[in-house]
Amino acid sequence: MSEHSVAEAEKNLSDLVDRSLSGETVILTRKGTPLVELRPLASAKPRRVIRAADVDRLYASLPKLSYKGTVDCTALIREMRDEGF
């Protein structure tokens, strides 16, 4: 759970909404008093958050891919898919 002032929420609303969609309880406060809880609608699908570890894993595996010279993007994507990305 995290608490943020309304002023902070105005600057970072998109980030706070993403955090709420990923399951974090987000409370908005004014002068330290909790006012609003951000939470997803029941019909909203959670967004997958790409973490630094995911990007590191992708870069670490790139040398393993078998492209040489000209890259066939379709084949490269298929190979990445088959490798578990």
Gaussian input, Z-matrix of N, CA and C with variables (Angstrom, degrees):
# hf/3-21g

backbone

0 1
 N
 C     1     B1
 C     2     B2     1     A1
 N     3     B3     2     A2     1     D1
 C     4     B4     3     A3     2     D2
 C     5     B5     4     A4     3     D3
 N     6     B6     5     A5     4     D4
 C     7     B7     6     A6     5     D5
 C     8     B8     7     A7     6     D6
 N     9     B9     8     A8     7     D7
 C    10    B10     9     A9     8     D8
 C    11    B11    10    A10     9     D9
 N    12    B12    11    A11    10    D10
 C    13    B13    12    A12    11    D11
 C    14    B14    13    A13    12    D12
 N    15    B15    14    A14    13    D13
 C    16    B16    15    A15    14    D14
 C    17    B17    16    A16    15    D15
 N    18    B18    17    A17    16    D16
 C    19    B19    18    A18    17    D17
 C    20    B20    19    A19    18    D18
 N    21    B21    20    A20    19    D19
 C    22    B22    21    A21    20    D20
 C    23    B23    22    A22    21    D21
 N    24    B24    23    A23    22    D22
 C    25    B25    24    A24    23    D23
 C    26    B26    25    A25    24    D24
 N    27    B27    26    A26    25    D25
 C    28    B28    27    A27    26    D26
 C    29    B29    28    A28    27    D27
 N    30    B30    29    A29    28    D28
 C    31    B31    30    A30    29    D29
 C    32    B32    31    A31    30    D30
 N    33    B33    32    A32    31    D31
 C    34    B34    33    A33    32    D32
 C    35    B35    34    A34    33    D33
 N    36    B36    35    A35    34    D34
 C    37    B37    36    A36    35    D35
 C    38    B38    37    A37    36    D36
 N    39    B39    38    A38    37    D37
 C    40    B40    39    A39    38    D38
 C    41    B41    40    A40    39    D39
 N    42    B42    41    A41    40    D40
 C    43    B43    42    A42    41    D41
 C    44    B44    43    A43    42    D42
 N    45    B45    44    A44    43    D43
 C    46    B46    45    A45    44    D44
 C    47    B47    46    A46    45    D45
 N    48    B48    47    A47    46    D46
 C    49    B49    48    A48    47    D47
 C    50    B50    49    A49    48    D48
 N    51    B51    50    A50    49    D49
 C    52    B52    51    A51    50    D50
 C    53    B53    52    A52    51    D51
 N    54    B54    53    A53    52    D52
 C    55    B55    54    A54    53    D53
 C    56    B56    55    A55    54    D54
 N    57    B57    56    A56    55    D55
 C    58    B58    57    A57    56    D56
 C    59    B59    58    A58    57    D57
 N    60    B60    59    A59    58    D58
 C    61    B61    60    A60    59    D59
 C    62    B62    61    A61    60    D60
 N    63    B63    62    A62    61    D61
 C    64    B64    63    A63    62    D62
 C    65    B65    64    A64    63    D63
 N    66    B66    65    A65    64    D64
 C    67    B67    66    A66    65    D65
 C    68    B68    67    A67    66    D66
 N    69    B69    68    A68    67    D67
 C    70    B70    69    A69    68    D68
 C    71    B71    70    A70    69    D69
 N    72    B72    71    A71    70    D70
 C    73    B73    72    A72    71    D71
 C    74    B74    73    A73    72    D72
 N    75    B75    74    A74    73    D73
 C    76    B76    75    A75    74    D74
 C    77    B77    76    A76    75    D75
 N    78    B78    77    A77    76    D76
 C    79    B79    78    A78    77    D77
 C    80    B80    79    A79    78    D78
 N    81    B81    80    A80    79    D79
 C    82    B82    81    A81    80    D80
 C    83    B83    82    A82    81    D81
 N    84    B84    83    A83    82    D82
 C    85    B85    84    A84    83    D83
 C    86    B86    85    A85    84    D84
 N    87    B87    86    A86    85    D85
 C    88    B88    87    A87    86    D86
 C    89    B89    88    A88    87    D87
 N    90    B90    89    A89    88    D88
 C    91    B91    90    A90    89    D89
 C    92    B92    91    A91    90    D90
 N    93    B93    92    A92    91    D91
 C    94    B94    93    A93    92    D92
 C    95    B95    94    A94    93    D93
 N    96    B96    95    A95    94    D94
 C    97    B97    96    A96    95    D95
 C    98    B98    97    A97    96    D96
 N    99    B99    98    A98    97    D97
 C   100   B100    99    A99    98    D98
 C   101   B101   100   A100    99    D99
 N   102   B102   101   A101   100   D100
 C   103   B103   102   A102   101   D101
 C   104   B104   103   A103   102   D102
 N   105   B105   104   A104   103   D103
 C   106   B106   105   A105   104   D104
 C   107   B107   106   A106   105   D105
 N   108   B108   107   A107   106   D106
 C   109   B109   108   A108   107   D107
 C   110   B110   109   A109   108   D108
 N   111   B111   110   A110   109   D109
 C   112   B112   111   A111   110   D110
 C   113   B113   112   A112   111   D111
 N   114   B114   113   A113   112   D112
 C   115   B115   114   A114   113   D113
 C   116   B116   115   A115   114   D114
 N   117   B117   116   A116   115   D115
 C   118   B118   117   A117   116   D116
 C   119   B119   118   A118   117   D117
 N   120   B120   119   A119   118   D118
 C   121   B121   120   A120   119   D119
 C   122   B122   121   A121   120   D120
 N   123   B123   122   A122   121   D121
 C   124   B124   123   A123   122   D122
 C   125   B125   124   A124   123   D123
 N   126   B126   125   A125   124   D124
 C   127   B127   126   A126   125   D125
 C   128   B128   127   A127   126   D126
 N   129   B129   128   A128   127   D127
 C   130   B130   129   A129   128   D128
 C   131   B131   130   A130   129   D129
 N   132   B132   131   A131   130   D130
 C   133   B133   132   A132   131   D131
 C   134   B134   133   A133   132   D132
 N   135   B135   134   A134   133   D133
 C   136   B136   135   A135   134   D134
 C   137   B137   136   A136   135   D135
 N   138   B138   137   A137   136   D136
 C   139   B139   138   A138   137   D137
 C   140   B140   139   A139   138   D138
 N   141   B141   140   A140   139   D139
 C   142   B142   141   A141   140   D140
 C   143   B143   142   A142   141   D141
 N   144   B144   143   A143   142   D142
 C   145   B145   144   A144   143   D143
 C   146   B146   145   A145   144   D144
 N   147   B147   146   A146   145   D145
 C   148   B148   147   A147   146   D146
 C   149   B149   148   A148   147   D147
 N   150   B150   149   A149   148   D148
 C   151   B151   150   A150   149   D149
 C   152   B152   151   A151   150   D150
 N   153   B153   152   A152   151   D151
 C   154   B154   153   A153   152   D152
 C   155   B155   154   A154   153   D153
 N   156   B156   155   A155   154   D154
 C   157   B157   156   A156   155   D155
 C   158   B158   157   A157   156   D156
 N   159   B159   158   A158   157   D157
 C   160   B160   159   A159   158   D158
 C   161   B161   160   A160   159   D159
 N   162   B162   161   A161   160   D160
 C   163   B163   162   A162   161   D161
 C   164   B164   163   A163   162   D162
 N   165   B165   164   A164   163   D163
 C   166   B166   165   A165   164   D164
 C   167   B167   166   A166   165   D165
 N   168   B168   167   A167   166   D166
 C   169   B169   168   A168   167   D167
 C   170   B170   169   A169   168   D168
 N   171   B171   170   A170   169   D169
 C   172   B172   171   A171   170   D170
 C   173   B173   172   A172   171   D171
 N   174   B174   173   A173   172   D172
 C   175   B175   174   A174   173   D173
 C   176   B176   175   A175   174   D174
 N   177   B177   176   A176   175   D175
 C   178   B178   177   A177   176   D176
 C   179   B179   178   A178   177   D177
 N   180   B180   179   A179   178   D178
 C   181   B181   180   A180   179   D179
 C   182   B182   181   A181   180   D180
 N   183   B183   182   A182   181   D181
 C   184   B184   183   A183   182   D182
 C   185   B185   184   A184   183   D183
 N   186   B186   185   A185   184   D184
 C   187   B187   186   A186   185   D185
 C   188   B188   187   A187   186   D186
 N   189   B189   188   A188   187   D187
 C   190   B190   189   A189   188   D188
 C   191   B191   190   A190   189   D189
 N   192   B192   191   A191   190   D190
 C   193   B193   192   A192   191   D191
 C   194   B194   193   A193   192   D192
 N   195   B195   194   A194   193   D193
 C   196   B196   195   A195   194   D194
 C   197   B197   196   A196   195   D195
 N   198   B198   197   A197   196   D196
 C   199   B199   198   A198   197   D197
 C   200   B200   199   A199   198   D198
 N   201   B201   200   A200   199   D199
 C   202   B202   201   A201   200   D200
 C   203   B203   202   A202   201   D201
 N   204   B204   203   A203   202   D202
 C   205   B205   204   A204   203   D203
 C   206   B206   205   A205   204   D204
 N   207   B207   206   A206   205   D205
 C   208   B208   207   A207   206   D206
 C   209   B209   208   A208   207   D207
 N   210   B210   209   A209   208   D208
 C   211   B211   210   A210   209   D209
 C   212   B212   211   A211   210   D210
 N   213   B213   212   A212   211   D211
 C   214   B214   213   A213   212   D212
 C   215   B215   214   A214   213   D213
 N   216   B216   215   A215   214   D214
 C   217   B217   216   A216   215   D215
 C   218   B218   217   A217   216   D216
 N   219   B219   218   A218   217   D217
 C   220   B220   219   A219   218   D218
 C   221   B221   220   A220   219   D219
 N   222   B222   221   A221   220   D220
 C   223   B223   222   A222   221   D221
 C   224   B224   223   A223   222   D222
 N   225   B225   224   A224   223   D223
 C   226   B226   225   A225   224   D224
 C   227   B227   226   A226   225   D225
 N   228   B228   227   A227   226   D226
 C   229   B229   228   A228   227   D227
 C   230   B230   229   A229   228   D228
 N   231   B231   230   A230   229   D229
 C   232   B232   231   A231   230   D230
 C   233   B233   232   A232   231   D231
 N   234   B234   233   A233   232   D232
 C   235   B235   234   A234   233   D233
 C   236   B236   235   A235   234   D234
 N   237   B237   236   A236   235   D235
 C   238   B238   237   A237   236   D236
 C   239   B239   238   A238   237   D237
 N   240   B240   239   A239   238   D238
 C   241   B241   240   A240   239   D239
 C   242   B242   241   A241   240   D240
 N   243   B243   242   A242   241   D241
 C   244   B244   243   A243   242   D242
 C   245   B245   244   A244   243   D243
 N   246   B246   245   A245   244   D244
 C   247   B247   246   A246   245   D245
 C   248   B248   247   A247   246   D246
 N   249   B249   248   A248   247   D247
 C   250   B250   249   A249   248   D248
 C   251   B251   250   A250   249   D249
 N   252   B252   251   A251   250   D250
 C   253   B253   252   A252   251   D251
 C   254   B254   253   A253   252   D252

   B1=1.4426
   B2=1.5252
   B3=1.3199
   B4=1.4548
   B5=1.5220
   B6=1.3171
   B7=1.4629
   B8=1.5184
   B9=1.3338
   B10=1.4596
   B11=1.5066
   B12=1.3274
   B13=1.4605
   B14=1.5235
   B15=1.3144
   B16=1.4643
   B17=1.5306
   B18=1.3202
   B19=1.4681
   B20=1.5269
   B21=1.3229
   B22=1.4672
   B23=1.5275
   B24=1.3308
   B25=1.4637
   B26=1.5182
   B27=1.3365
   B28=1.4615
   B29=1.5212
   B30=1.3158
   B31=1.4623
   B32=1.5282
   B33=1.3317
   B34=1.4660
   B35=1.5274
   B36=1.3165
   B37=1.4579
   B38=1.5230
   B39=1.3141
   B40=1.4601
   B41=1.5257
   B42=1.3263
   B43=1.4616
   B44=1.5271
   B45=1.3274
   B46=1.4626
   B47=1.5271
   B48=1.3235
   B49=1.4676
   B50=1.5286
   B51=1.3297
   B52=1.4653
   B53=1.5250
   B54=1.3248
   B55=1.4596
   B56=1.5257
   B57=1.3144
   B58=1.4616
   B59=1.5247
   B60=1.3345
   B61=1.4604
   B62=1.5240
   B63=1.3283
   B64=1.4610
   B65=1.5279
   B66=1.3459
   B67=1.4573
   B68=1.5140
   B69=1.3166
   B70=1.4592
   B71=1.5347
   B72=1.3235
   B73=1.4609
   B74=1.5229
   B75=1.3258
   B76=1.4560
   B77=1.5231
   B78=1.3339
   B79=1.4561
   B80=1.5206
   B81=1.3455
   B82=1.4617
   B83=1.5206
   B84=1.3336
   B85=1.4611
   B86=1.5181
   B87=1.3181
   B88=1.4683
   B89=1.5184
   B90=1.3087
   B91=1.4670
   B92=1.5275
   B93=1.3451
   B94=1.4549
   B95=1.5113
   B96=1.3378
   B97=1.4636
   B98=1.5186
   B99=1.3335
   B100=1.4683
   B101=1.5293
   B102=1.3345
   B103=1.4633
   B104=1.5199
   B105=1.3374
   B106=1.4545
   B107=1.5238
   B108=1.3213
   B109=1.4614
   B110=1.5220
   B111=1.3233
   B112=1.4623
   B113=1.5160
   B114=1.3161
   B115=1.4588
   B116=1.5148
   B117=1.3085
   B118=1.4657
   B119=1.5261
   B120=1.3156
   B121=1.4575
   B122=1.5119
   B123=1.3168
   B124=1.4569
   B125=1.5248
   B126=1.3285
   B127=1.4633
   B128=1.5332
   B129=1.3334
   B130=1.4646
   B131=1.5161
   B132=1.3200
   B133=1.4613
   B134=1.5232
   B135=1.3292
   B136=1.4586
   B137=1.5279
   B138=1.3177
   B139=1.4604
   B140=1.5073
   B141=1.3166
   B142=1.4585
   B143=1.5195
   B144=1.2838
   B145=1.4527
   B146=1.5228
   B147=1.3150
   B148=1.4578
   B149=1.5233
   B150=1.2873
   B151=1.4644
   B152=1.5242
   B153=1.3130
   B154=1.4643
   B155=1.5247
   B156=1.3199
   B157=1.4621
   B158=1.5273
   B159=1.3485
   B160=1.4670
   B161=1.5275
   B162=1.3183
   B163=1.4658
   B164=1.5254
   B165=1.3274
   B166=1.4677
   B167=1.5207
   B168=1.3378
   B169=1.4642
   B170=1.5271
   B171=1.3237
   B172=1.4592
   B173=1.5267
   B174=1.3384
   B175=1.4613
   B176=1.5213
   B177=1.3214
   B178=1.4680
   B179=1.5221
   B180=1.3165
   B181=1.4639
   B182=1.5288
   B183=1.3118
   B184=1.4620
   B185=1.5264
   B186=1.3179
   B187=1.4672
   B188=1.5223
   B189=1.3247
   B190=1.4546
   B191=1.5285
   B192=1.3213
   B193=1.4574
   B194=1.5236
   B195=1.3213
   B196=1.4611
   B197=1.5290
   B198=1.3176
   B199=1.4575
   B200=1.5267
   B201=1.3223
   B202=1.4681
   B203=1.5214
   B204=1.3047
   B205=1.4567
   B206=1.5131
   B207=1.3206
   B208=1.4514
   B209=1.5233
   B210=1.3291
   B211=1.4507
   B212=1.5228
   B213=1.3215
   B214=1.4589
   B215=1.5286
   B216=1.3275
   B217=1.4609
   B218=1.5268
   B219=1.3138
   B220=1.4643
   B221=1.5228
   B222=1.3247
   B223=1.4588
   B224=1.5286
   B225=1.3340
   B226=1.4615
   B227=1.5229
   B228=1.3146
   B229=1.4686
   B230=1.5238
   B231=1.3191
   B232=1.4674
   B233=1.5235
   B234=1.3261
   B235=1.4611
   B236=1.5290
   B237=1.3277
   B238=1.4617
   B239=1.5258
   B240=1.3245
   B241=1.4611
   B242=1.5313
   B243=1.3220
   B244=1.4624
   B245=1.5282
   B246=1.3242
   B247=1.4647
   B248=1.5266
   B249=1.3352
   B250=1.4648
   B251=1.5043
   B252=1.3109
   B253=1.4665
   B254=1.4841
   A1=108.53
   A2=115.66
   A3=119.39
   A4=109.01
   A5=115.35
   A6=121.66
   A7=108.90
   A8=115.19
   A9=121.39
   A10=108.80
   A11=116.64
   A12=120.24
   A13=109.41
   A14=115.29
   A15=120.20
   A16=109.47
   A17=117.03
   A18=120.64
   A19=110.84
   A20=116.62
   A21=120.40
   A22=110.61
   A23=115.96
   A24=120.25
   A25=111.42
   A26=117.43
   A27=120.31
   A28=110.97
   A29=116.81
   A30=121.40
   A31=112.34
   A32=116.97
   A33=121.01
   A34=112.69
   A35=117.64
   A36=120.15
   A37=112.54
   A38=117.97
   A39=120.96
   A40=111.25
   A41=117.21
   A42=121.47
   A43=111.17
   A44=117.10
   A45=120.53
   A46=111.22
   A47=116.92
   A48=120.16
   A49=109.77
   A50=118.01
   A51=121.36
   A52=111.00
   A53=116.74
   A54=120.37
   A55=110.59
   A56=116.52
   A57=120.60
   A58=110.61
   A59=117.07
   A60=121.19
   A61=112.34
   A62=116.92
   A63=120.00
   A64=112.16
   A65=117.27
   A66=120.41
   A67=115.83
   A68=117.80
   A69=120.56
   A70=109.74
   A71=116.63
   A72=121.10
   A73=107.83
   A74=116.78
   A75=122.24
   A76=108.27
   A77=117.00
   A78=123.17
   A79=108.71
   A80=116.36
   A81=121.53
   A82=108.55
   A83=115.62
   A84=121.17
   A85=110.76
   A86=114.77
   A87=121.69
   A88=106.65
   A89=116.07
   A90=123.23
   A91=110.94
   A92=115.26
   A93=120.94
   A94=115.26
   A95=117.83
   A96=121.60
   A97=109.88
   A98=118.39
   A99=121.00
   A100=110.52
   A101=116.05
   A102=121.07
   A103=113.18
   A104=116.79
   A105=121.53
   A106=109.77
   A107=115.37
   A108=120.68
   A109=107.84
   A110=116.28
   A111=120.38
   A112=108.65
   A113=116.85
   A114=120.99
   A115=108.79
   A116=116.66
   A117=119.82
   A118=111.41
   A119=115.05
   A120=120.21
   A121=109.12
   A122=116.69
   A123=120.26
   A124=111.34
   A125=116.55
   A126=120.20
   A127=113.25
   A128=117.50
   A129=120.69
   A130=110.27
   A131=115.90
   A132=120.98
   A133=108.20
   A134=117.88
   A135=119.00
   A136=110.91
   A137=115.80
   A138=120.90
   A139=109.16
   A140=115.07
   A141=118.86
   A142=108.28
   A143=115.57
   A144=121.36
   A145=108.03
   A146=116.16
   A147=120.57
   A148=107.40
   A149=115.60
   A150=121.46
   A151=109.83
   A152=114.97
   A153=120.93
   A154=110.51
   A155=117.09
   A156=120.06
   A157=111.00
   A158=117.19
   A159=120.61
   A160=110.57
   A161=116.47
   A162=121.41
   A163=109.99
   A164=117.05
   A165=120.56
   A166=111.03
   A167=116.18
   A168=120.47
   A169=110.35
   A170=116.85
   A171=120.84
   A172=110.66
   A173=116.91
   A174=120.08
   A175=111.82
   A176=116.74
   A177=119.65
   A178=111.38
   A179=117.35
   A180=119.91
   A181=113.11
   A182=118.72
   A183=120.24
   A184=113.91
   A185=119.76
   A186=118.23
   A187=113.12
   A188=118.18
   A189=122.06
   A190=112.09
   A191=117.47
   A192=120.46
   A193=109.40
   A194=116.55
   A195=120.49
   A196=114.14
   A197=119.06
   A198=118.52
   A199=109.86
   A200=114.97
   A201=121.46
   A202=107.42
   A203=117.04
   A204=120.38
   A205=112.14
   A206=116.48
   A207=121.79
   A208=109.21
   A209=115.97
   A210=120.93
   A211=109.72
   A212=116.11
   A213=121.94
   A214=105.44
   A215=116.21
   A216=121.24
   A217=112.17
   A218=117.01
   A219=120.19
   A220=110.39
   A221=117.22
   A222=121.03
   A223=110.53
   A224=116.81
   A225=120.49
   A226=110.66
   A227=117.33
   A228=120.93
   A229=110.44
   A230=116.97
   A231=119.59
   A232=110.89
   A233=115.98
   A234=120.17
   A235=110.64
   A236=116.84
   A237=120.28
   A238=109.99
   A239=117.29
   A240=121.36
   A241=110.06
   A242=115.58
   A243=120.27
   A244=111.78
   A245=116.67
   A246=120.46
   A247=111.03
   A248=118.27
   A249=120.38
   A250=116.19
   A251=117.28
   A252=118.82
   A253=109.52
   D1=141.39
   D2=176.89
   D3=-135.75
   D4=149.00
   D5=178.42
   D6=-117.59
   D7=138.36
   D8=-178.15
   D9=-140.02
   D10=142.68
   D11=177.20
   D12=-70.83
   D13=158.88
   D14=178.13
   D15=-60.71
   D16=-39.27
   D17=179.06
   D18=-61.64
   D19=-42.22
   D20=177.85
   D21=-66.22
   D22=-38.48
   D23=-179.53
   D24=-64.26
   D25=-33.79
   D26=177.73
   D27=-61.05
   D28=-35.78
   D29=-178.11
   D30=-82.17
   D31=-28.10
   D32=-171.38
   D33=-125.83
   D34=30.63
   D35=-173.88
   D36=-58.89
   D37=-44.68
   D38=-178.81
   D39=-58.68
   D40=-44.96
   D41=178.50
   D42=-63.39
   D43=-41.87
   D44=-179.54
   D45=-66.45
   D46=-38.08
   D47=176.78
   D48=-64.46
   D49=-44.06
   D50=177.91
   D51=-60.26
   D52=-41.62
   D53=179.13
   D54=-64.59
   D55=-39.59
   D56=177.64
   D57=-64.53
   D58=-42.79
   D59=179.21
   D60=-64.07
   D61=-28.10
   D62=179.55
   D63=-84.20
   D64=2.14
   D65=173.61
   D66=109.97
   D67=-6.52
   D68=-179.87
   D69=-77.82
   D70=139.28
   D71=173.99
   D72=-80.55
   D73=123.29
   D74=-178.23
   D75=-118.01
   D76=120.26
   D77=179.90
   D78=-110.74
   D79=132.76
   D80=175.19
   D81=-101.30
   D82=135.52
   D83=-176.41
   D84=-123.41
   D85=157.96
   D86=170.64
   D87=-132.15
   D88=122.06
   D89=-176.85
   D90=53.53
   D91=38.45
   D92=176.72
   D93=82.60
   D94=-5.09
   D95=-179.41
   D96=-95.95
   D97=123.27
   D98=178.53
   D99=-62.26
   D100=131.98
   D101=-178.55
   D102=-120.12
   D103=-42.55
   D104=-170.23
   D105=-137.65
   D106=141.83
   D107=172.40
   D108=-113.48
   D109=124.77
   D110=175.87
   D111=-86.28
   D112=128.34
   D113=175.00
   D114=-151.08
   D115=150.31
   D116=-177.11
   D117=-72.62
   D118=152.92
   D119=171.78
   D120=-67.41
   D121=154.41
   D122=-179.32
   D123=-59.38
   D124=-30.48
   D125=-177.84
   D126=-84.32
   D127=-9.16
   D128=-177.87
   D129=-75.37
   D130=133.65
   D131=177.30
   D132=-88.43
   D133=133.76
   D134=178.12
   D135=-65.16
   D136=141.15
   D137=177.85
   D138=-87.35
   D139=142.66
   D140=176.83
   D141=-78.69
   D142=127.10
   D143=179.12
   D144=-93.14
   D145=127.65
   D146=177.98
   D147=-89.03
   D148=119.77
   D149=-176.66
   D150=-99.29
   D151=162.83
   D152=-179.59
   D153=-58.11
   D154=-35.79
   D155=179.89
   D156=-63.41
   D157=-35.71
   D158=177.29
   D159=-63.83
   D160=-43.53
   D161=-179.68
   D162=-66.55
   D163=-41.80
   D164=178.29
   D165=-61.29
   D166=-41.41
   D167=179.30
   D168=-63.86
   D169=-39.62
   D170=178.64
   D171=-62.70
   D172=-49.83
   D173=-179.73
   D174=-63.14
   D175=-37.25
   D176=-179.69
   D177=-65.14
   D178=-29.41
   D179=-176.49
   D180=-90.74
   D181=-12.59
   D182=-176.81
   D183=-56.90
   D184=-42.14
   D185=179.10
   D186=-62.22
   D187=-21.59
   D188=-179.50
   D189=-75.30
   D190=-19.22
   D191=-178.68
   D192=-71.19
   D193=149.58
   D194=-169.82
   D195=-98.71
   D196=32.34
   D197=178.07
   D198=-83.69
   D199=142.77
   D200=179.75
   D201=-139.72
   D202=135.60
   D203=177.74
   D204=63.76
   D205=-121.38
   D206=179.35
   D207=-69.75
   D208=135.18
   D209=-176.50
   D210=-100.04
   D211=123.80
   D212=171.26
   D213=-89.10
   D214=105.23
   D215=-173.52
   D216=-58.78
   D217=-39.46
   D218=179.75
   D219=-62.28
   D220=-45.79
   D221=179.77
   D222=-65.31
   D223=-38.99
   D224=179.60
   D225=-63.68
   D226=-43.54
   D227=179.08
   D228=-65.35
   D229=-41.70
   D230=177.43
   D231=-60.61
   D232=-43.82
   D233=-179.43
   D234=-64.13
   D235=-41.74
   D236=177.32
   D237=-62.89
   D238=-41.51
   D239=179.21
   D240=-61.56
   D241=-45.15
   D242=-177.92
   D243=-67.42
   D244=-24.92
   D245=178.53
   D246=-81.94
   D247=-4.27
   D248=175.13
   D249=100.92
   D250=22.89
   D251=178.59
   D252=-84.97

